Structures are given as structure tokens and as C-alpha cells.
């Protein structure tokens, strides 16, 4: 499609960006809108992004974990926390990629995305890891904020950035998610009395077997 042809569908670049964000967060009001799509009112795009990111940032399982002082099964709890975040990133990564790359060009969007939305999650996850380590449920780390960042960036790479990578075809979607969850849980909540390989011995994993490296 020629670049000029896009303006038969939208009135402006601002209209295109607005409706990409709107569609990405599932907030399109009309299934078959009248074309061309109009230029949004000032602040409308930021409002759509704010609401979309607010809903995306909702982590009820993580909040529930923060409110529970004594988890019955900390491995299951941590697995649920990681899976919750992974599923959200995997579902919304296309619109998050648009926001991340365009944040500096839209007034208020950079502060909203980088300063509020992401930081709020890092802070929650840091508190969770810190509290569970202090209570003896999870492994103690030198700095919970660094541990939180490692967990978050691992989730983001496999749920989002691998789709933009040349090696994306190497990884099955379901196995990637399962692998990340297992990796984080085993790193922070190792099973007592587990075989040596699960306590740190190098292993290689195929879709069927695990065997020591030679």
C-alpha cells in the first residue's frame, strides 16, 4: 500500500496512532467505523493509553500474594505470579511495542509508560520477593530490586521480544512460557532434597529428556 493511501482510512498520523492504541487495548467503540477515522481530541490518545496500561497493570494474583503472610504453597504461588505477568505481556506485546517506540513523540506518554506503569509492577514484585525471602519462603538475594528486574526482563524477552527476534521460530510458545515459569520458581524456591542437577548442576533440556552435559 502506498503511504498516501493510508489517509483514505484516517485523517492524520495522530488519528492512525490513536486507533492503533485503541485497537491494541481492545477499546475500539465501533466494529465498522465511518472512514476516514477522525483526528482525536487533544489528550484523547493519552487517556486511552492510560486506561489500557492501568488495566494491563492489574495483577490480582500478585496483590493477593502480598496480602498473604503465610502461603500454603510458595512454589505454586510464585508460579501463578509469573504466569499472570507472562500472559499479559504475551497478549499485549504488539501495542506495548508501539507505545515504547513512540513514547518520546507523544506528550505525557513516556512518563506514563516508563515512569508509572512499569515501575509500579517492579515495585510490587520487589516487595513480594523481599517479604517472602524475609519469611524464609524464598531464596535471599543480594538485592530484591535486581532480582525483580531479572524476573521481569526474562518474562518480557520470552513473551514479547523473542517474537521480534530472528530466532523466534526456535521456541514453542507453550514451552517458552512453561520454561520461564519453571526457571523462576526453581531459582527462588528450590525443592528441598531435590537431585543435584536441580540445585545447580548444568543440564541440557530437550522436549522430552533432561541429561547432564558432557
N, C-alpha and C positions, 0 to 999 in steps of 0.2 A: 504494500500500500504506500502510495506517495505521501510524504509528510503533510502536504496541504490537504489531502483528502480527510484527515482526521477532523478538520474543522467543519465537516458536514455533520459530525456527530456531537461535537462540543463547541461552545462559543470561544473558548480560550484555553491556554495552558492551565490556568487556575481551575477552570471547570473540569478539565481532564484529571488533574491531580486530586481534586476534591472527590470525584466519583470513583476513582481508583481506591482511595482510602475508605470511602463509604462502602463500596462493594467488598473490599478486603475484610472489613469487620462485620459483614452481613447486615448492613444498615440501609441498604437501598430501599427507599419507600415504595417505589413502583417497579413492577416487573417489566413493563413495556413503557418507559417514559417517553415524553414528547421530545423529539430531536429538533435542533441541537440542544444538548444539555446546557442550561444557563450557567453563567459565571456566579459563583456563590457570593453571598453577602460577606462583608469583612468579618473575620473571626469564625466563620461557619466551619471551615476545614479544621481549624484547631479544636473546635468544640467536638467535632466528630472523632478526631484522633484522641482527644482526652477521654471521651466516654468509652471508646474502643479499648484503649490501653487500661482504663480503670477496670473494665470487665475482665480483660485478659489477665490482669494482675491479681484477680481474686483467687486465692489459694486456700480454700476451706480446710483441706487436709493438713496443710502446714499450720494454719491458725489453730486448728483443733489440737495438734501436737504440742504447740506452745502452751496451750491451756491445760495440758495433761501432765502432772508432775511425775507419775509413775506408769509408764507404758507397760501393757501386759506382754507385748512382743515388739521390742525396739527394731528388730530387723524388718518385720512386716510394716511397721510404722514408717521407717526410713524409705523402704521400697515404694510405699504409697506416695510419699512426699516427692520423690524423684520422678515417679511415673506421672504424677499430676502436672509437674512443670514440663516434662518432656512432651506430653500430649498437647499442651497449649502451644508450645513453640512449634511443634510439627504441624499443627493445624493452621497457625497464623504466620508462618515464616515469610510467605510471599509479601504480605502487606507490611510486616516488620522490616523487611529488606528495603522496601520503597521508602518507608519513614526514615530509616537510618541513613540512607543515601541522600535524602532530600532535606534532612532536618535543618542544616545550616541555611537553607534558602527560604524557609518558611518561618516568619517571626513567631517566636514562642515555642516552636516545635522541638528545637534542640534541647531547651531547658526541660520541657515536659518529658521527653523520651529518655534523655541521658541523665537528667538530674533528679527526676521524681520516680518514674515508673520502674526503671531498672534498679535504682538504688534502694527503693523500698523492698524489693524482693531480696537483694543481697543482705540487707539489714535483718530481715526476718529469718533467713536461712542461717545467718551468722549467730543470731540469738539461740536458735534451735540447736545447732551443733555445740555451742558453748554450754548451754544448760544440760544437754544430755551427757556431755563429757564430764561436767562437774558432778553429776549424779552417778557417774560410773557406768552409764549405759553405752556410751560410745567412746571410741579412742580419743585420747587427749592429743591435740595438735599444737604446734608452737604458736599458731595464730589462727583463731577461728575465722577471721575475715578472709585470710588467704585460702583456708580450706573451703570456705563458701564460694570463693571465686573459682577455685579449681572445679568444684562440682558443677557450678553454673556454666562455665565455659565448656566443659565436657558435654553437658546436655545440649548446649547451643550448637556445638560443632556437628554432632551426630543428628540432631533433629532439624537443623537448618543449613549450616554451611556446607555439609557434605553434598547437599543437593546442587550446590553451585560449583562443586569441585569436579575435576576430570576423573577422579577415582570413585565417584558416587556409585557407579554400577557394581563396584566390588562388594557393596554391603546390602544385604537384605534388610528391608525396613523393620520387620518384626524382630529379627535377630539383633539389629543395631540397638533398638530400644531395650531389649532384654539384656544385652551385653552391658549397656551403660548402667542399668539398674543393679545388676549383679556386681559390677565393678565397684560402684559406690558403696553398696551395702557391705560387701566383703572388706573393703578398705576401712570402713569406720566401725563395723560391728562384726568382727570375725567370730566364727562359731568356736566355742570352747572345745578343745580337744580335736579340732579339725586336722586332717592329714597335713604333712609338712608342705605339700605343694600349695595348699590354700593359705598357708601362713607366710608365704613369700617365695617359695621355690619357683624358679622360672618354669612356665609351662607354655605350650602352644595349643591352640584350640581350633578344632575343625568343627563342622556342623554336627559331628557325631561323637568324637572322642577327645579326650584331653590326655596328653602324654608328656613326660619330661623332655626338655630339649636335650640334644646330644651334642 
